[in-house]
Amino acid sequence: MVRRTVLYLLAGVSIVLVPLLAAGQDSGTRNPVHRSRSNYLLPRAFPPRPPAREPARIYPPLSINPGNSSGLSRLVSAAGIIFSGTVTRVEPRSRANAQTVSTVAITFHVENALRGSTSGRELTIYEWAGVWSSGQRYRVGERVFVFLYPRSKLGLTSSVAGPIGRFAVDTRGTLVLSPQHISVLRRHPVLGGKSRVSLSDFALAVRQAHEEE
């Protein structure tokens, strides 16, 4: 009789414990899912932002009316550096850190300084590598007459209105005007309609345009 009572009690306990144990095991298997889901809902940590740096200055094209005799005056007024000279050195420079940009250092021997430079001295300018890659390049030994923008906060510059602010000078000291130059300067009293101009005449025209500012 006692043995039968004990068996009944054990059977009753098993009936109660088995569902509880099964539920506990089931909840334990779901816990990782719940944990991963809760982690998924938590704000994610983003990597730190790189330090801000000033972008390289990109100059918009200069608006010059080809039918207006002020084409040269617009070049002069927009320029911070004006001179004729010969390229003596070209040095690409990679950026040193996140605060800088890749540049190209171009050194000239200045022959005739009109603004922002000194005749007979060397002058080094720094162009953003993107300008160089776009095709506005210099080569050692090249002789040019250039109108350069004022230097930016990063010390960068480039020719005014791109190719319009840069003139090739041949070995005889004559400026060679491109079709763009001819179009911009066609109504100038001295330069209009010419494809070649002496360096002295061009420098004189620039000085006169400067005095008219």
GISUL-V706036 format. One record per pair of residues at least 24 apart in sequence whose ideal C-beta (glycine too) atoms are under 8 Angstrom apart, sorted by the first residue. I is the first residue (numbers start at 1). J is the second residue. If there is no record, write none. Layout:
# GISUL-V706036
I_J ; I_J
This chain:
# GISUL-V706036
50_98 ; 51_98 ; 51_99 ; 53_98 ; 53_99 ; 53_100 ; 53_101 ; 54_153 ; 54_154 ; 55_101 ; 56_101 ; 56_128 ; 56_130 ; 56_152 ; 56_154 ; 56_156 ; 57_128 ; 57_152 ; 57_153 ; 57_154 ; 57_156 ; 58_128 ; 58_130 ; 59_149 ; 59_158 ; 59_160 ; 61_161 ; 61_162 ; 62_160 ; 62_161 ; 62_164 ; 62_165 ; 64_161 ; 64_164 ; 64_184 ; 66_183 ; 66_184 ; 66_186 ; 67_186 ; 67_187 ; 68_187 ; 69_187 ; 69_188 ; 69_189 ; 69_192 ; 71_184 ; 71_185 ; 71_187 ; 71_188 ; 72_184 ; 72_185 ; 72_188 ; 72_191 ; 72_205 ; 72_206 ; 72_209 ; 73_209 ; 73_212 ; 73_213 ; 75_147 ; 75_160 ; 75_161 ; 75_164 ; 75_165 ; 75_209 ; 76_147 ; 76_206 ; 76_209 ; 76_210 ; 76_213 ; 77_213 ; 78_147 ; 78_149 ; 78_160 ; 78_161 ; 78_165 ; 79_115 ; 79_116 ; 79_147 ; 79_148 ; 79_149 ; 79_150 ; 79_160 ; 79_165 ; 80_115 ; 80_116 ; 80_148 ; 80_149 ; 80_150 ; 80_151 ; 80_157 ; 81_115 ; 81_116 ; 81_117 ; 81_123 ; 81_125 ; 81_146 ; 81_147 ; 81_148 ; 81_149 ; 81_150 ; 81_157 ; 82_113 ; 82_114 ; 82_115 ; 82_116 ; 82_117 ; 82_146 ; 82_147 ; 82_148 ; 82_206 ; 83_108 ; 83_110 ; 83_111 ; 83_112 ; 83_113 ; 83_114 ; 83_115 ; 83_116 ; 83_117 ; 83_119 ; 83_123 ; 83_145 ; 83_146 ; 84_110 ; 84_111 ; 84_112 ; 84_143 ; 84_144 ; 84_145 ; 84_146 ; 84_169 ; 84_199 ; 84_203 ; 85_109 ; 85_110 ; 85_111 ; 85_112 ; 85_123 ; 85_143 ; 85_144 ; 86_111 ; 86_141 ; 86_142 ; 86_143 ; 86_144 ; 87_138 ; 87_139 ; 87_140 ; 87_141 ; 87_142 ; 87_143 ; 87_144 ; 88_122 ; 88_140 ; 89_124 ; 89_140 ; 90_138 ; 90_139 ; 90_140 ; 92_129 ; 92_132 ; 93_126 ; 100_154 ; 101_128 ; 101_129 ; 101_154 ; 101_156 ; 102_128 ; 102_129 ; 103_127 ; 103_128 ; 103_129 ; 103_156 ; 104_129 ; 104_132 ; 106_138 ; 108_144 ; 112_199 ; 112_203 ; 114_203 ; 114_206 ; 114_207 ; 114_210 ; 115_210 ; 116_148 ; 116_150 ; 125_157 ; 126_154 ; 126_155 ; 126_156 ; 126_157 ; 127_156 ; 127_157 ; 127_158 ; 128_156 ; 128_158 ; 131_158 ; 136_162 ; 136_163 ; 136_166 ; 142_168 ; 143_168 ; 143_169 ; 143_170 ; 143_171 ; 144_168 ; 144_169 ; 145_169 ; 145_175 ; 145_199 ; 145_202 ; 145_203 ; 167_202 ; 169_199 ; 173_198 ; 173_199 ; 173_200 ; 174_198 ; 174_199 ; 175_199 ; 175_202
